């Protein structure tokens, strides 16, 4: 038996994908579980990714005319009663604030005191409280469209949690817009979904399927939900982002009316849309390998790591050269880490690999003498090593980063395509998922009416992911999902 | 009797300063009270200021080596019991989460369900939960210093609230650092306090007093608290930012130990520091006038507003010229608003004044013909109007913005100096505050031992603000405060 190549992550993806995922996060020092049930601590290496995501996407939202604002963390319980359909879908598990003070009991232990007349919930999403504001802010068609967005934290009391993918507290942006009519709302949903696609492909380097959700998978209260569904390396789906055409549901629940161009009174049409820290979980599961994380260069906190390999007699020379290379790269706007920690070089190298830094540059005495660098791509590994003059490398660095991006994106597309299968019957689904095959199965939407479908869906924990636009709405993707 | 000049804000500062403050916020469309007790909604015009504050200060923190991370919103009640001194100062009023589910009662009304075994509080500050992480993350002196920061929301259940100044939920950054020794912690407190001073003077355009707090005004659990105290136009103090030397208090409470350079085991020395959305309240009360907000140019969402004044026969010409001017300013990196709303020009003008946009440019047919602009500074008003060629204006615009900044800063310094009085006895305090005079009184610190002091402090609602560094710690500032 051939000796198995040693990998930096144990177990490998094939051995145990969920556990591999947790170990990648740990090895990359991105996040950890906290003492608060279901909540994670996002460590600097993880938070830097989210900051980069925010920074990039926020610019796009502002270009589209969206304004950021901030609405309260707490929502009066009464608001949740206003929109029955929404409540039924959401309100089951959430953090409820019932007291506003702590007092010491007879043993000196702090206990809740100051019971509130009306409890609050920590927002699981903000449609109701933003709708309440819109009802005051919108008077006339001149106030429309109103496009608001909030970057923040929300909380849903999750029973089974997994870092980034499903945590009680998570971070997102939530857009909430109001339009004169259905066409405006639909156009908004489509525009934002296109922005999401652009973001996932051009920044996070993965592709998926854009489409419309089946009615049972819609956001509570929505007329239509549109989604971007990506495929993980275990073949499961991850809903990376959604846009919701809320029709007049929330306008009616929150009484958001406007005077139209003819002087009549109308309900606005609202939308909401979001992506969250979940997308980071997707990025890990799409790009990572058995040596750990592979960061898409556009999101990486550090795009290039420089490892100086010094000996007693050349420290000044090597460090001086390494600093020169770092400065030249920084001058090009590249995010560079010069790793000067007191650590063995192999340890530093594996640290950089596990953190997924896209390009690794090694500089020792020989390189410093020759004014050269050796560069290795994280996505291609050791075999991609090439030695270049420092001028050539600095000139080529942006192109190399783009090449890493392109490779990751093209891998994700190939994986998605290779693992998306066509089916035409419930038996096809049974055969595919029953055999433990991984991936998506695309079937005609007419199959949704087949009475035999439900049992198979249940047996293999399947769900409908979306009806891809690319298929003209005639097919639906069925898969296991996160 | 001379007819009083009409002002955009009613009442004026002199007539009713607290009400003027609320009206300025309303007129500038910055924020409003929400249906959630004590929480505000920060509207786009207000949130843009906070975003600019974050963007600028975050860069400085990163330059200093601080890393951003994210810790849970909820804190286990048990954690609050770990640090008795801290708890006594803080835990009285906070939002307590006691349930994790909603259920419908017999009337179909949602009620709290799923009682938690151990309640959580919504973080009023994060020393305890970050300390818990530090106790796991810090092993050796090699892990030190550890400099962490979090941008986020916190909640303290305030009884009397005022937008930005004191709200139940507010927004801040909270830095939490650990050092090997007291010197490291002190140097950190001083460095950050200097950064705060730089931020307030160079970005927010106001000055204040840097100093150390008296023991009774320290943060709960701190060895020393250092503060930047600013003077509002009603003479009251606002603590704009603080840094805390926490000694080993939290290290002991959270068990944060490290192996020192000699192999021994030591407690770390921690610090924490923050400024919050409160500083926006201060900025309003320092710079605003009876026509509303005056924005420091470096924070203004829009630094220059262009008001095109069109007639039926020149709309294309005037708009074309206005767009050209806007483009030329944008090319210089200036944030420009071309106000094309369907509104009367005087209404647009007053809107720009009330929002405090630093420079207002008026462009009508005459200006378009002559390729000129008329420019008015918000801080100096109508009398500062000058007409310039477009080239001259574009060339001069950054200088004009800097001039507005300098004027605001110098006004704040003059006001502070004119209204800071020296006293030497309790009687001096009585005479000053008893006569209803506004401002700070600086007295020898030895006065703190005078038994007659307390009654006067109480009678006039005074507090010690800080012992300014500039006075070598020999004097203390006493004032009314927000």
Interface residues (C-beta under 8 A of the other chain):
Chain A: X34 X35 X36 X39 X40 X41 X42 X43 X44 X47 X48 X50 X51 X67 X68 X69 X70 X71 X72 X73 X74 X75 X76 X77 X79 X80 X81 X87 X91 X92 X93 X94 X95 X96 X97 X98 X99 X100 X101 X102 X109 X110 X111 X112 X114 X119 X120 X121 X122 X129 X132 X133 X142 X148 X152 X153 X155 X157 X169 X171 X342
Chain B: X34 X35 X36 X39 X40 X41 X42 X43 X44 X47 X48 X50 X51 X67 X68 X69 X70 X71 X72 X73 X74 X75 X76 X77 X79 X80 X81 X87 X91 X92 X93 X94 X95 X96 X97 X98 X99 X100 X101 X102 X109 X110 X111 X112 X114 X119 X120 X121 X122 X129 X132 X133 X142 X148 X152 X153 X155 X157 X169 X171 X342
